[in-house]
Amino acid sequence: MVTAEEKLRERIKELTCLYDVTSIIVNCDYNEIEVGLQAIVACLKNAWQYINDTYVVLKTDEYHIETKKEHKDYVFLTSAITLFNKEIGTIKVGYPSKKYSILDFLEEEQQLLNNVCLEVGNLLERKEIKENEILIKRQVEQSDRLRILGEITAGIAHELNTPLANILGFAELLKDRTKEDAQATKDVDKIINSAIYSREVVKKLMFFACEMPQQKSLVNIIPICKEAIELLKPILKTKSITLNITSSNPEIALKIDRIQLTQVLFNLVINAIYFSEENGFIVLDIKDKSAAVEMHIKDQGTGIDTNLGDKIFEPFFTTKPVGEGSGLGLSVVHGIVKSHKGNISFSANTPKGTIFTVTIPKL
């Protein structure tokens, strides 16, 4: 029989616990959520009737916190933690089953546990809202930077097109006049190659700035992919790299710009070739999903540091040595994929290398 004094003592413990939990949540640093949850679990242990035998465990998709477990089997009071009305975890408070039964818990203890779970859910909701606000702010800032950069690059591309055409044209004429001079011919070839490289950079700038007109049509992408890879065979041969194309269906229809799809494949496969060792192996795997088409470009190269994240898709960012990359290839790919309402990501390949995944929805 529980006396009135014992009931009052337990009630004071419960109210103290709820006050302490509220204080922890109010003062909790969103960057140190786990520390706050550990403190909440400790508070709960001290609020129960039989403190020395109490075991508390908080478990969500992201966190797992528990007090010291003294026994193998327990009877538990349980309450759910919800995040935006979706259950994401639980808090359980238990007693050793050899000494106690479910009847040894007080009705007020279940109410306390429910209230604490509600507070923890509110804390995690506020954390997610804060993180989303930061993410949206970064996206807006990135969008503004890209818009301004797009305007600048469009102007640069237009300004460079005419002089580059003149350089190429006059260099070709000069080459005809210097046929007898071997050294001069080599020098002119260097001028031509540099001008062609510069022209390709200009094209990438125009793609990045969305200056290239887009012409979407419903096409079978398998032949387009095969044609693009066929054009890359000379580059593959230079490093004796084998490239295989696999697809879930022989015909995969997608509404897309053919030229831009080729541009995407060119950039991703050329990157894969660059970072692959000689006699390497690359796979282009095309999967026909119900709502989208996925293209996986898998290599066995040196791999990409996953800490770089989306930074590799930023214009002018490159991990290649100076002079070996413009830093525009992946940003162009990113822009084209996004213009088709798609998504591009990368992950580590096994045992080594990188997998780029391009997902384009069927519209």
C-alpha positions in Angstrom: 0.0 0.0 0.0 1.5 3.3 -1.1 1.1 6.0 1.5 0.0 9.6 0.8 3.5 10.8 1.7 5.1 8.3 -0.8 2.7 9.4 -3.5 3.6 13.0 -2.9 7.3 12.2 -3.0 6.9 10.5 -6.3 4.8 13.3 -7.7 7.5 15.8 -6.7 10.1 13.6 -8.5 8.0 13.5 -11.7 7.4 17.3 -11.7 11.1 17.9 -11.1 11.9 15.6 -14.0 9.5 17.4 -16.3 10.9 20.8 -15.3 14.5 19.6 -15.8 13.6 18.1 -19.2 12.0 21.3 -20.3 15.1 23.3 -19.2 17.4 20.9 -21.1 15.3 21.3 -24.2 15.1 25.1 -24.0 18.9 25.4 -23.6 19.8 22.6 -26.0 22.3 23.4 -28.7 21.0 22.0 -32.0 24.6 20.9 -32.9 24.8 18.9 -29.6 21.4 17.2 -29.6 22.8 13.9 -28.4 24.2 15.5 -25.3 20.7 16.9 -24.5 19.1 13.5 -25.1 21.6 11.9 -22.8 20.7 14.4 -20.0 17.0 13.7 -20.6 17.5 9.9 -20.3 19.4 10.5 -17.0 16.5 12.7 -15.7 14.0 10.0 -16.5 15.9 7.3 -14.6 15.8 9.5 -11.5 12.1 10.1 -11.7 11.0 6.5 -11.3 9.8 4.9 -8.2 12.7 2.3 -7.9 15.6 4.4 -9.1 18.3 1.8 -8.6 16.5 -0.8 -10.7 15.4 1.6 -13.4 16.7 1.1 -17.0 15.9 3.7 -19.7 16.5 3.5 -23.4 15.8 6.1 -26.1 16.0 4.9 -29.6 15.3 6.7 -33.0 16.6 6.3 -36.5 19.5 8.5 -35.6 20.1 8.1 -31.9 20.4 5.2 -29.4 21.0 6.2 -25.8 20.6 4.0 -22.8 21.5 3.9 -19.1 23.5 1.0 -17.7 21.8 -2.3 -18.1 22.1 -4.5 -15.0 19.8 -7.4 -15.9 18.9 -9.4 -19.0 15.1 -9.1 -19.1 12.9 -6.2 -18.3 9.3 -5.2 -18.2 8.7 -1.8 -19.9 6.6 1.2 -20.1 6.9 2.5 -23.7 5.9 5.8 -25.4 6.5 6.9 -29.0 8.5 9.8 -30.3 6.9 11.4 -33.2 8.3 13.8 -35.8 5.7 15.7 -37.8 3.1 13.1 -36.8 5.3 10.2 -37.9 6.7 7.8 -35.4 10.5 7.8 -35.5 11.4 6.1 -32.3 10.5 5.3 -28.7 11.5 5.9 -25.1 11.2 2.8 -22.8 11.6 2.7 -19.1 12.0 -0.7 -17.5 12.3 -2.7 -14.3 14.0 -6.2 -14.1 11.3 -8.8 -14.8 12.5 -11.1 -12.0 11.7 -8.5 -9.4 8.8 -6.5 -10.8 5.7 -6.7 -13.0 3.9 -4.2 -15.2 1.7 -3.5 -12.2 4.6 -1.9 -10.3 4.6 1.1 -12.6 2.5 4.1 -11.6 -0.1 5.6 -13.8 1.6 9.0 -13.4 4.8 7.5 -14.7 3.2 6.6 -18.0 1.8 10.2 -18.3 5.3 11.6 -17.5 6.8 9.3 -20.2 4.3 10.5 -22.7 5.0 14.1 -21.9 8.7 13.7 -22.2 8.4 11.9 -25.6 6.2 14.8 -26.8 8.9 17.3 -25.7 11.7 15.2 -27.4 9.6 15.1 -30.6 9.2 18.9 -30.5 12.9 19.3 -30.0 13.7 17.1 -33.0 11.1 18.9 -35.1 12.7 22.3 -34.3 16.1 20.9 -35.1 14.9 19.7 -38.6 13.2 23.0 -39.3 16.4 24.9 -38.4 18.5 22.6 -40.6 16.0 23.1 -43.5 16.1 26.8 -43.1 19.9 26.8 -43.3 19.8 24.5 -46.4 17.2 26.7 -48.2 19.3 29.8 -47.4 22.4 28.1 -48.9 20.4 27.0 -52.0 19.1 30.5 -52.5 22.6 32.0 -52.1 24.0 29.3 -54.5 21.2 30.0 -57.0 22.0 33.8 -56.9 25.7 33.1 -57.4 25.0 30.8 -60.3 22.6 33.3 -61.9 25.2 36.1 -61.8 27.9 33.7 -63.0 25.6 32.6 -65.8 25.1 36.1 -67.0 28.9 36.8 -66.9 29.8 33.6 -68.6 27.2 34.1 -71.3 28.8 37.5 -72.1 32.3 36.0 -72.1 31.3 33.1 -74.4 29.8 35.5 -77.0 32.8 37.8 -76.9 35.3 34.9 -77.3 33.4 33.1 -80.2 34.4 35.5 -83.0 38.1 35.9 -82.2 38.4 32.1 -81.7 36.8 31.5 -85.1 39.3 34.0 -86.6 42.3 32.3 -84.9 41.3 28.9 -86.2 40.6 30.1 -89.7 43.9 32.0 -90.1 45.9 29.2 -88.4 44.5 26.8 -91.0 45.6 29.2 -93.8 49.0 29.6 -92.2 49.4 25.9 -92.0 49.0 25.6 -95.8 51.7 28.2 -96.3 54.2 26.5 -93.9 54.1 23.0 -95.2 57.8 23.1 -96.1 58.8 24.2 -92.5 58.3 21.2 -90.2 58.9 23.2 -87.0 56.5 26.0 -88.1 53.8 23.3 -89.0 54.2 21.9 -85.4 53.8 25.3 -83.9 50.7 26.1 -86.0 49.2 22.7 -85.0 49.7 23.7 -81.3 47.9 27.0 -82.0 45.0 25.1 -83.7 44.8 22.6 -80.9 44.8 25.3 -78.2 42.1 27.2 -80.2 39.9 24.0 -80.5 40.3 23.4 -76.7 39.3 27.0 -76.0 36.3 26.7 -78.3 35.2 23.6 -76.3 35.5 25.6 -73.1 33.3 28.3 -74.7 30.7 25.7 -75.6 30.7 24.5 -72.1 30.3 28.1 -70.9 27.3 28.5 -73.2 25.8 25.2 -71.9 26.4 26.4 -68.3 24.8 29.7 -69.1 21.8 28.0 -70.7 22.6 29.7 -74.0 22.3 26.5 -76.0 18.7 26.0 -77.2 17.1 22.9 -75.8 15.1 20.7 -78.2 13.4 17.9 -76.3 11.7 14.9 -78.0 10.6 11.4 -77.1 13.4 9.1 -78.2 14.8 5.7 -77.6 18.0 6.6 -75.6 19.8 3.3 -76.1 21.1 4.0 -79.7 22.0 7.6 -78.6 24.1 6.2 -75.7 25.8 3.6 -78.0 26.6 6.3 -80.6 28.1 8.5 -77.9 30.3 5.7 -76.6 31.3 4.8 -80.2 32.7 8.3 -80.7 34.8 7.9 -77.5 36.4 4.7 -78.6 39.7 6.4 -79.8 40.1 7.9 -76.3 39.3 4.5 -74.6 42.0 2.9 -76.8 44.7 5.3 -75.6 44.5 3.7 -72.1 43.2 0.2 -73.3 40.0 0.7 -71.3 37.0 -1.6 -71.8 33.6 0.0 -71.7 30.4 -2.1 -71.5 26.8 -0.9 -71.9 24.1 -2.8 -70.1 20.4 -1.9 -70.0 17.3 -3.4 -68.4 15.4 -3.0 -71.7 16.5 -2.9 -75.4 14.3 0.2 -75.9 14.0 2.9 -73.3 11.9 5.9 -74.3 12.6 9.3 -72.7 11.8 12.9 -73.5 15.2 14.5 -73.7 17.5 16.7 -75.8 19.6 14.3 -77.8 22.6 16.6 -78.0 22.5 17.4 -74.3 22.3 13.7 -73.4 25.4 13.1 -75.5 27.1 16.0 -73.7 26.2 14.4 -70.3 27.6 11.0 -71.3 30.7 12.5 -72.9 31.7 14.5 -69.8 31.0 11.6 -67.4 32.8 9.0 -69.4 35.8 11.2 -70.2 36.1 11.9 -66.5 35.9 8.1 -65.8 38.6 7.5 -68.4 40.9 10.2 -67.0 40.8 8.8 -63.5 41.0 5.1 -64.6 44.2 3.2 -64.8 45.4 1.5 -68.0 43.5 -1.7 -68.9 40.7 -0.4 -66.7 37.0 -1.2 -66.9 34.0 1.2 -67.1 30.3 0.3 -67.2 27.4 2.3 -68.4 24.3 0.7 -66.8 20.9 2.0 -67.9 17.8 1.1 -65.9 14.2 1.7 -66.9 12.2 2.5 -63.8 8.5 3.1 -63.6 8.8 6.8 -63.1 12.3 7.6 -64.2 15.4 6.4 -66.1 18.6 5.9 -64.2 22.1 5.9 -65.8 25.0 4.6 -63.8 28.6 5.3 -64.9 30.9 3.1 -62.9 34.7 3.2 -63.0 37.5 1.6 -61.1 39.6 4.7 -60.8 41.1 6.6 -57.9 37.7 7.6 -56.6 36.3 10.9 -55.3 36.5 12.1 -51.7 32.9 11.9 -50.5 33.5 14.9 -48.3 33.6 17.1 -51.4 29.8 16.6 -51.7 28.1 18.8 -54.3 31.2 21.0 -54.6 32.3 18.9 -57.5 29.4 20.2 -59.5 30.3 23.9 -58.9 31.7 25.7 -62.0 35.5 26.0 -62.3 36.0 23.4 -59.5 38.4 20.6 -60.5 40.6 18.0 -58.9 42.7 17.7 -62.0 46.1 19.4 -62.3 46.2 23.0 -63.6 45.8 23.0 -67.4 44.2 19.6 -67.6 40.6 20.6 -66.8 38.4 23.6 -67.1 36.3 22.7 -64.1 33.2 23.1 -66.2 32.4 19.5 -67.3 30.5 18.4 -64.2 28.8 21.8 -63.8 27.5 21.5 -67.4 26.3 18.0 -66.7 24.6 19.2 -63.5 22.9 22.0 -65.4 21.6 19.8 -68.2 20.3 17.2 -65.8 18.5 19.8 -63.6 17.0 21.4 -66.8 15.4 18.0 -67.4 14.1 18.0 -63.8 16.5 15.2 -63.0 19.2 14.6 -60.4 22.9 13.6 -60.4 24.8 12.1 -57.5 28.0 10.1 -56.9 29.0 7.3 -54.6 32.0 5.1 -54.0 32.3 2.0 -56.2 33.4 -1.4 -54.8 36.3 -2.3 -54.5 37.4 1.1 -55.8 36.4 3.9 -58.1 33.3 6.0 -58.5 29.7 5.6 -59.6 27.9 8.6 -61.0 24.1 8.2 -61.1 21.9 10.3 -63.4 18.2 10.1 -62.8 15.8 11.7 -65.3 12.0 11.5 -64.7 9.6 10.4 -67.4 7.4 13.4 -68.1 
